[in-house]
Amino acid sequence: MKKYLSLVLFAHSVFALPFAFIGFFLALHTTDYAFSWKLLVLMLVCMVTARNAAMAFNRYLDRDIDAINPRTAMRDIPAGKISAKNALVFTLVNCLIFIAATYFINSLCFMLSPIALFVVLFYSYTKRITPLCHLVLGAGLGLAPIGAYMVITGQFATVPVLYGFAVLTWVSGFDIIYALQDEAFDRANHLNSIPVWLGTKGAMRVSECLHVFSFIFILIPAFLMPVGWIYYLGVVFYGALLIYQHTLFSSTNLSRVNRDFMTTNGYASVIFAVFYLLDIWLIK
């Protein structure tokens, strides 16, 4: 179990999971649907299995690339901790559990489940065909608040879609920075990324712009639904963390990207979700 948790980087689930909670409780707060422990558990099962499938498939597909990249050579498959076959089986099992869980939620979630899986799995191919691969990763995680809202309501709505775009631009922005570590390797091996396409400084500017949009998408819902001062405080903290994380590195020093930058991103989603949940609790 420890090996498989390492394979899928389970700790990184914190990026999208807080926004899934936001989507779930947004539906309860803005509609007449009642809270259900069953739906909450099924939503968590979907989040975990989709994340497991996406990460394991990425490690399976990139195993040869990871083996020749000094930064990733010690990942589980190249290092021989888990076989490629077992990683693929793990991916398929999680996909089946994900689809089964959506069956017990509602018909819309069940019908859309193959599309959701396609998005999160297709990301692993995109670095081979387009520098916009970061946006595909962001789109996969951006499904979290939209899907969680649908778990309760069985329908789409504007506000969870806005939160989905907030996650898309947020994740894409920090994935671009993360990819700076492999800029030279990717260029030498004909892999695509924003850093390879635009260079380090250009990639940093794109990341900054995406994070500005993420802040805007977080703020807009305040004008579309009743919120209190705690929500605005959460928006301020979210924006401050986005700004802070861009002070942790420079075009000539990326040593803090892997640890401090990723940790700050985790804080951003968790802190905003806590402020959001406190705000709707006080409004009720």
C-alpha positions as CSV (number, residue, x, y, z in Angstrom):
1,M,0.0,0.0,0.0
2,K,2.8,2.4,0.8
3,K,4.4,1.8,-2.6
4,Y,1.1,2.5,-4.4
5,L,0.6,5.7,-2.3
6,S,4.0,6.7,-3.5
7,L,3.2,5.9,-7.1
8,V,0.2,8.2,-7.1
9,L,1.6,10.9,-4.8
10,F,-1.5,10.7,-2.7
11,A,-0.6,13.8,-0.8
12,H,-1.0,15.8,-4.0
13,S,-4.8,15.1,-3.9
14,V,-5.0,18.1,-1.6
15,F,-4.9,20.3,-4.7
16,A,-8.3,19.5,-6.0
17,L,-10.0,17.9,-3.1
18,P,-10.8,21.2,-1.2
19,F,-12.5,22.5,-4.3
20,A,-14.5,19.3,-4.5
21,F,-15.8,20.0,-0.9
22,I,-16.6,23.6,-2.1
23,G,-18.7,22.2,-5.0
24,F,-20.4,19.7,-2.8
25,F,-21.4,22.1,0.0
26,L,-22.2,24.9,-2.5
27,A,-24.9,22.7,-3.9
28,L,-26.3,22.1,-0.4
29,H,-26.1,25.8,0.4
30,T,-27.8,27.2,-2.7
31,T,-30.4,24.5,-3.3
32,D,-33.0,22.6,-1.3
33,Y,-31.2,19.3,-1.5
34,A,-30.4,17.6,1.9
35,F,-27.0,16.5,3.1
36,S,-26.3,12.8,2.4
37,W,-23.4,10.9,3.9
38,K,-23.7,8.3,1.1
39,L,-23.2,11.0,-1.5
40,L,-20.3,12.5,0.4
41,V,-18.5,9.2,0.6
42,L,-19.2,8.4,-3.1
43,M,-17.9,11.8,-4.0
44,L,-14.7,11.1,-2.1
45,V,-14.4,7.7,-3.7
46,C,-14.6,9.3,-7.1
47,M,-12.0,12.0,-6.3
48,V,-9.5,9.4,-4.9
49,T,-10.0,6.9,-7.7
50,A,-9.8,9.4,-10.5
51,R,-6.7,10.9,-9.0
52,N,-5.2,7.4,-8.6
53,A,-6.0,6.4,-12.2
54,A,-4.6,9.7,-13.6
55,M,-1.3,9.5,-11.6
56,A,-0.7,5.8,-12.1
57,F,-1.4,6.0,-15.9
58,N,1.0,9.0,-16.1
59,R,3.7,7.0,-14.4
60,Y,3.0,4.0,-16.6
61,L,3.0,6.0,-19.9
62,D,6.1,8.1,-18.9
63,R,8.1,5.2,-17.5
64,D,10.8,5.3,-20.2
65,I,11.0,9.1,-20.1
66,D,11.3,9.0,-16.3
67,A,14.1,6.5,-16.5
68,I,16.4,8.8,-18.5
69,N,15.5,12.0,-16.6
70,P,17.8,12.5,-13.6
71,R,15.0,14.2,-11.7
72,T,12.6,11.4,-12.1
73,A,14.8,8.3,-12.4
74,M,14.0,7.2,-8.9
75,R,10.2,7.1,-9.4
76,D,8.6,3.8,-8.6
77,I,8.5,2.2,-12.0
78,P,12.0,3.1,-13.2
79,A,13.4,2.2,-9.8
80,G,11.7,-1.2,-9.9
81,K,9.5,-0.7,-6.9
82,I,6.4,-1.3,-8.9
83,S,6.1,-3.1,-12.3
84,A,4.6,-1.3,-15.3
85,K,2.0,-4.1,-15.5
86,N,0.9,-3.6,-11.9
87,A,0.7,0.2,-12.5
88,L,-1.6,-0.4,-15.5
89,V,-3.7,-2.9,-13.6
90,F,-4.0,-0.3,-10.7
91,T,-5.1,2.3,-13.2
92,L,-7.8,0.0,-14.7
93,V,-9.1,-1.0,-11.2
94,N,-9.4,2.6,-10.1
95,C,-11.2,3.5,-13.4
96,L,-13.7,0.7,-12.8
97,I,-14.3,1.8,-9.2
98,F,-14.8,5.4,-10.3
99,I,-17.4,4.4,-12.9
100,A,-19.2,2.1,-10.4
101,A,-19.3,4.9,-7.8
102,T,-20.9,7.3,-10.3
103,Y,-23.6,4.7,-11.0
104,F,-24.7,4.9,-7.4
105,I,-24.7,8.8,-7.5
106,N,-27.0,9.7,-10.4
107,S,-27.5,9.1,-14.0
108,L,-25.8,12.2,-15.3
109,C,-22.6,11.5,-13.3
110,F,-22.7,8.0,-14.6
111,M,-23.1,9.0,-18.2
112,L,-20.3,11.6,-18.0
113,S,-17.9,9.4,-16.1
114,P,-16.1,8.1,-19.2
115,I,-15.6,11.7,-20.4
116,A,-14.1,12.7,-17.0
117,L,-11.8,9.7,-17.1
118,F,-10.7,10.6,-20.7
119,V,-9.8,14.1,-19.7
120,V,-7.7,13.1,-16.6
121,L,-6.0,10.2,-18.5
122,F,-5.5,12.1,-21.8
123,Y,-3.2,14.6,-20.0
124,S,-0.4,12.1,-20.0
125,Y,-0.3,12.1,-23.8
126,T,-0.4,15.8,-24.3
127,K,3.2,16.7,-23.6
128,R,4.0,14.7,-26.7
129,I,1.7,16.8,-28.9
130,T,1.2,20.3,-27.5
131,P,2.8,22.8,-25.2
132,L,-0.7,23.5,-23.8
133,C,-0.5,20.2,-21.8
134,H,-0.6,22.3,-18.6
135,L,-4.1,23.5,-19.4
136,V,-5.3,19.9,-19.9
137,L,-4.0,19.0,-16.5
138,G,-5.7,22.0,-15.1
139,A,-9.0,21.0,-16.9
140,G,-8.8,17.6,-15.3
141,L,-8.5,18.9,-11.8
142,G,-11.0,21.7,-12.6
143,L,-13.7,19.1,-13.0
144,A,-13.6,18.6,-9.2
145,P,-16.0,21.4,-8.0
146,I,-18.2,20.9,-11.1
147,G,-18.5,17.1,-10.5
148,A,-19.0,17.5,-6.8
149,Y,-21.9,20.0,-7.4
150,M,-23.4,17.5,-9.8
151,V,-23.2,14.7,-7.2
152,I,-25.9,16.6,-5.2
153,T,-27.9,18.2,-7.9
154,G,-27.5,16.1,-11.0
155,Q,-27.1,19.3,-13.1
156,F,-24.7,22.1,-14.1
157,A,-24.6,25.6,-12.7
158,T,-22.6,28.8,-13.2
159,V,-20.8,29.1,-9.9
160,P,-19.2,25.7,-9.8
161,V,-18.1,26.2,-13.4
162,L,-16.4,29.4,-12.3
163,Y,-14.7,27.5,-9.5
164,G,-13.7,24.9,-12.1
165,F,-12.0,27.7,-14.2
166,A,-10.3,28.9,-11.0
167,V,-8.8,25.5,-10.5
168,L,-7.9,25.2,-14.2
169,T,-6.0,28.4,-14.3
170,W,-4.4,27.9,-10.8
171,V,-3.2,24.4,-11.5
172,S,-2.0,25.3,-15.0
173,G,-0.1,28.2,-13.6
174,F,1.8,26.2,-11.1
175,D,2.4,23.2,-13.4
176,I,4.1,25.6,-15.8
177,I,6.5,26.6,-13.0
178,Y,7.0,23.0,-12.0
179,A,7.9,22.2,-15.7
180,L,10.7,24.7,-15.6
181,Q,12.8,22.1,-13.8
182,D,12.7,19.9,-16.9
183,E,13.0,22.6,-19.6
184,A,16.4,21.5,-20.9
185,F,15.5,17.8,-20.7
186,D,12.1,18.3,-22.5
187,R,13.7,20.3,-25.2
188,A,16.4,17.8,-25.8
189,N,13.9,14.9,-25.9
190,H,11.3,16.7,-28.1
191,L,8.7,17.0,-25.4
192,N,6.3,19.9,-25.3
193,S,5.7,22.5,-22.5
194,I,5.2,26.2,-22.1
195,P,8.8,26.6,-20.9
196,V,10.1,24.8,-24.0
197,W,7.9,26.9,-26.2
198,L,8.4,30.4,-24.6
199,G,11.5,30.0,-22.5
200,T,11.9,30.5,-18.7
201,K,10.9,34.1,-18.5
202,G,8.0,33.7,-21.0
203,A,6.7,30.8,-19.0
204,M,6.9,32.7,-15.8
205,R,4.8,35.5,-17.3
206,V,2.2,33.1,-18.6
207,S,2.0,31.5,-15.1
208,E,1.5,34.9,-13.5
209,C,-1.3,35.7,-15.9
210,L,-3.0,32.4,-15.3
211,H,-2.9,33.0,-11.5
212,V,-4.4,36.5,-12.0
213,F,-7.3,34.8,-13.8
214,S,-7.6,32.3,-11.1
215,F,-8.0,35.1,-8.5
216,I,-10.7,36.7,-10.7
217,F,-12.6,33.4,-11.0
218,I,-12.5,33.0,-7.2
219,L,-13.8,36.6,-6.7
220,I,-16.7,36.5,-9.3
221,P,-18.9,34.1,-7.3
222,A,-19.2,36.7,-4.6
223,F,-21.3,38.7,-7.0
224,L,-23.5,35.8,-7.9
225,M,-24.4,34.4,-4.5
226,P,-24.8,35.6,-0.9
227,V,-21.4,35.7,0.8
228,G,-20.1,37.2,4.0
229,W,-16.9,38.9,5.1
230,I,-15.2,35.6,5.8
231,Y,-15.5,34.7,2.1
232,Y,-13.8,37.9,1.1
233,L,-11.1,37.2,3.7
234,G,-10.6,33.8,2.0
235,V,-10.2,35.5,-1.4
236,V,-7.6,37.8,0.1
237,F,-5.6,35.0,1.6
238,Y,-5.9,33.0,-1.7
239,G,-4.6,36.0,-3.7
240,A,-1.8,36.6,-1.2
241,L,-0.6,33.0,-1.4
242,L,-0.6,33.2,-5.2
243,I,1.6,36.2,-5.0
244,Y,3.8,34.8,-2.3
245,Q,4.5,31.6,-4.2
246,H,6.0,33.6,-7.1
247,T,8.5,35.1,-4.8
248,L,9.9,31.6,-3.9
249,F,11.9,31.3,-7.1
250,S,13.4,33.2,-10.0
251,S,14.5,32.4,-13.6
252,T,18.0,31.6,-12.3
253,N,17.0,29.8,-9.0
254,L,14.4,27.0,-9.1
255,S,15.7,25.1,-6.0
256,R,12.5,25.8,-4.0
257,V,10.0,24.8,-6.6
258,N,9.7,21.2,-5.8
259,R,9.1,21.6,-2.0
260,D,8.1,25.2,-1.0
261,F,6.2,26.0,-4.2
262,M,4.1,22.8,-4.1
263,T,3.4,23.2,-0.4
264,T,2.2,26.7,-0.8
265,N,-0.2,25.6,-3.5
266,G,-1.6,23.0,-1.1
267,Y,-2.2,25.7,1.5
268,A,-3.9,27.9,-1.0
269,S,-6.7,25.5,-1.8
270,V,-7.1,24.2,1.8
271,I,-7.2,27.7,3.3
272,F,-9.7,29.0,0.8
273,A,-12.0,26.0,1.3
274,V,-11.9,26.5,5.0
275,F,-12.9,30.1,4.7
276,Y,-15.6,29.3,2.2
277,L,-17.1,26.6,4.5
278,L,-17.0,28.8,7.5
279,D,-18.7,31.6,5.6
280,I,-21.6,29.5,4.4
281,W,-22.0,28.0,7.9
282,L,-22.3,31.4,9.4
283,I,-24.7,32.6,6.7
284,K,-27.0,29.7,7.4
